[in-house]
């Protein structure tokens, strides 16, 4: 999972991979970050059991600490 130090270093101009547990879900960018919450826009859906739930261009708010987030 993400930690609070990493949350403060997120960049609106970078693409990140988002995963829950060990399951990569999608790549996307943050369009807004407000403390521990962020609005994400999906730029690429990753193959996996949850791929059917996401589409390129989807936007939604996430609690950042719930996801493993790494730069692409």
FENRA-V995658 format. One record per residue. N is the residue number from 1. RES is the residue in one letter. SS is DSSP state (a for helix, b for strand, c for the rest). PHI is phi in degrees with one decimal (NA if undefined). BURIAL is + if it has 9 or more other C-alpha atoms within 8 Angstrom, else -. Layout:
# FENRA-V995658
n,res,ss,phi,burial
N,RES,SS,PHI,BURIAL
N,RES,SS,PHI,BURIAL
This chain:
# FENRA-V995658
n,res,ss,phi,burial
1,X,c,NA,+
2,X,c,-70.2,+
3,X,c,-116.4,-
4,X,a,-64.9,-
5,X,a,-63.0,-
6,X,a,-66.4,-
7,X,a,-55.9,+
8,X,c,-76.0,-
9,X,c,-101.5,-
10,X,c,-68.6,-
11,X,c,-123.8,-
12,X,c,-68.2,+
13,X,c,-98.9,-
14,X,c,-106.6,+
15,X,b,-96.6,+
16,X,b,-125.9,+
17,X,b,-99.7,+
18,X,b,-112.5,+
19,X,b,-137.9,+
20,X,b,-112.3,+
21,X,c,62.5,-
22,X,c,-102.2,-
23,X,b,-108.3,-
24,X,b,-64.6,+
25,X,b,-107.0,+
26,X,b,-163.0,+
27,X,b,-107.0,+
28,X,b,-169.0,+
29,X,b,-121.2,+
30,X,b,-83.5,+
31,X,b,-97.3,+
32,X,b,-160.7,-
33,X,b,-131.2,+
34,X,b,-128.9,-
35,X,c,64.0,-
36,X,c,-90.2,+
37,X,b,-112.5,+
38,X,b,-145.5,+
39,X,b,-98.1,+
40,X,b,-113.8,+
41,X,b,-115.8,+
42,X,b,-73.3,+
43,X,b,-110.5,+
44,X,b,-156.6,+
45,X,b,-92.1,+
46,X,c,-92.4,+
47,X,c,-61.6,-
48,X,c,160.7,-
49,X,c,-64.5,-
50,X,c,-101.5,-
51,X,a,-57.5,+
52,X,a,-66.9,-
53,X,a,-89.3,-
54,X,c,-125.4,+
55,X,c,-135.8,+
56,X,c,-58.3,+
57,X,c,97.5,-
58,X,c,-56.2,-
59,X,b,-129.3,-
60,X,b,-158.5,-
61,X,b,-95.9,-
62,X,b,-128.2,+
63,X,b,-88.4,+
64,X,a,-55.8,+
65,X,a,-68.9,+
66,X,a,-81.6,+
67,X,c,-116.3,+
68,X,b,-88.3,+
69,X,b,-122.7,+
70,X,b,-139.7,-
71,X,b,-63.9,-
72,X,c,-96.3,-
